[in-house]
Amino acid sequence: MARETSGFDGWLRTVEFVTREVPLVSALDAVSRLAREAFGAHLWFVEILGRRWSYVAGEGGAEPDRAPVARILLDGRFGLVSDTWGTASDEDRARLVAFLRNLVRARESS
Amino acid sequence: MSAVALKRLVETAIKEDEVAPYLEGGDDFIKDDAIERLLREHRNPSPQRVRDILDRSLALERLEPHETAALLNVEDENLWEAMFATAGEVKNRVYGPRIVTFAPLYCSNLCVNSCAYCAFRAENTAEKRRKLSIEEVRRETEALVSTGHKRLIVVYGEHPSSDIDYIAATIRTIYETKVGNGEIRRVNINAAPQTIANYKVLKEIGIGTYQVFQETYHHPTYKRVHPRGIKANYQWRLYALHRAQEAGVDDVAIGALFGLYDWKFEVMGLLYHAIDLEEKFGGVGPHTISFPRLEPAANTPLSVNSPYKVSDKDFKRLVTVIRLSVPYTGMIITAREPAEIRRDVINVGCTQTDASTRIGVGAYSERYDAQQAERQQFLLGDTRDLDEVIRELAAMGYLTSFCTAGYRCGRTGSYFMNIAKKGKVHHFCIPNAILTFKEYLLDYASEETREVGEKLIERRIENVPDNIRSALKERLEAIEHGARDLRF
């Protein structure tokens, strides 16, 4: 069920809690699941291997969306793909992407 | 190569410790006796049993070996007709009316193996040996791009000169090559079994699908037709795709060379291979299955006198049973087969084919038209150009797809398998097929093909779900105005 953007801070704290101290793939799976539940967003994560964006975690839609699939670099190695952000606002998206970049960077350096 | 040098090469190439973890008591997952027994025990299945099995295929469930054995043993012609129709329907439910099209690119025919059916075998002095330089690979790629191809399967002989560094360099070169609007967007490879470390190199380059054919799953036959060389090790080859998956290459492809042993046994072997991959790697089985038939090859007697050569009738049957057994996996029919066979067999479940095929090393850029047996692994059955094949497919109602969207947006491995098993791949495949087909029609097609193709696109757009039809039409218009590589 879609939630209000004003509750994004609380939602993000939940995400931070759920993803701490778990392997990266599990953390990314959790983010995808929580974003789907909260916003109806479809997010999946990939390892970038030259031209290939190879699936790592998360779940996209089983139907194409009107909008083109969006590909977002998280760092030189990992990427985020989305076919819809559901009810997430532009600001929510930006904050979630920033969180994910930190998450990936922290796990890769650990 | 001397016997001593070959022995040393085999010892260096094969890492037994990368195979051992998959074995049970030294045995692999192909149990010859069990397969033969299943084929004996499930003779003459009743029509009701066959219909029950077909219902499972229509539900897109992978069959169990005893069910596949039953289908292989059907003798009633009417039941076979029902099976042909069901296989076509299964393909349509999963992938829709589209055929992905590619071209093979042979980079090298130097080989250390002694495969009794292959013109590339080391002992065949009649074969003209050659390995393409990187510049020659670029020229071959340019020639292929200029005809409209977007996807390649790149083939290498098993030889120290075609090592992982050479393979990596050729793939990078292919990806870098552009001609006008054209480029190769997906490079699949058919290369010898590698170590896990080498597979990690292939993963990093970003290959599409990695393909290794077991050739025959029957242990005694395998031993007989592979007397020497690295390929003589059955288990090293059988677990090649397991090692690839272990290294992170998650789109892998299996195949058997039909004609070396009983075709029913080989279908069972392919099924067991698919099952073992699924079991070991979280449900991710083969991305595609290939089923080439033994074809005549220069100075290679077994290629013409094998007692197990498969008739056209049995070939259609084996393709049908594979489609019914693994409903969600892609299936490749190649230009080994003559046009009339491809035309017929595509309808029972094939999802990919090649066109404008040349399999001589250097054959695209050097533009010799006739086949030259002494430069090829075998003789082709269909050498028609891409435009002609596409026109024929369009007349049959099939969209030619050059789509490579999936592997460039993370719909790979378990993601792909998940939507394929739900029968939802066509939701993506058809719109993307239409977009890439449109590109081809504008950039490369003859007037005749363009006319047939445009009419087909108009028909197929109507079957696209309402929610994306208008977006699809907008993208088609953008392509008409010069945009390229648009996708869902």
Chai-1 contact restraints between the chains, C-beta under 6 A:
chainA,res_idxA,chainB,res_idxB,connection_type,confidence,min_distance_angstrom,max_distance_angstrom,comment,restraint_id
A,W44,B,G410,contact,1.0,0.0,6.0,A-B,restraint_1
A,V46,B,G410,contact,1.0,0.0,6.0,A-B,restraint_2
A,L49,B,E204,contact,1.0,0.0,6.0,A-B,restraint_3
A,L49,B,G206,contact,1.0,0.0,6.0,A-B,restraint_4
A,G50,B,I205,contact,1.0,0.0,6.0,A-B,restraint_5
A,G50,B,G206,contact,1.0,0.0,6.0,A-B,restraint_6
A,R51,B,Y175,contact,1.0,0.0,6.0,A-B,restraint_7
A,R51,B,G206,contact,1.0,0.0,6.0,A-B,restraint_8
A,R52,B,G206,contact,1.0,0.0,6.0,A-B,restraint_9
A,R52,B,Y407,contact,1.0,0.0,6.0,A-B,restraint_10
A,W53,B,R408,contact,1.0,0.0,6.0,A-B,restraint_11
A,W53,B,C409,contact,1.0,0.0,6.0,A-B,restraint_12
A,W53,B,G410,contact,1.0,0.0,6.0,A-B,restraint_13
A,S54,B,T412,contact,1.0,0.0,6.0,A-B,restraint_14
A,Y55,B,G410,contact,1.0,0.0,6.0,A-B,restraint_15
A,Y55,B,T412,contact,1.0,0.0,6.0,A-B,restraint_16
A,Y55,B,G413,contact,1.0,0.0,6.0,A-B,restraint_17
A,Y55,B,Y415,contact,1.0,0.0,6.0,A-B,restraint_18
A,A62,B,I419,contact,1.0,0.0,6.0,A-B,restraint_19
A,A62,B,K424,contact,1.0,0.0,6.0,A-B,restraint_20
A,E63,B,H427,contact,1.0,0.0,6.0,A-B,restraint_21
A,P64,B,H427,contact,1.0,0.0,6.0,A-B,restraint_22
A,P64,B,F428,contact,1.0,0.0,6.0,A-B,restraint_23
A,P64,B,I468,contact,1.0,0.0,6.0,A-B,restraint_24
A,P64,B,F488,contact,1.0,0.0,6.0,A-B,restraint_25
A,R66,B,I468,contact,1.0,0.0,6.0,A-B,restraint_26
A,R66,B,A471,contact,1.0,0.0,6.0,A-B,restraint_27
A,V69,B,C409,contact,1.0,0.0,6.0,A-B,restraint_28
A,V81,B,C409,contact,1.0,0.0,6.0,A-B,restraint_29
A,V81,B,G410,contact,1.0,0.0,6.0,A-B,restraint_30
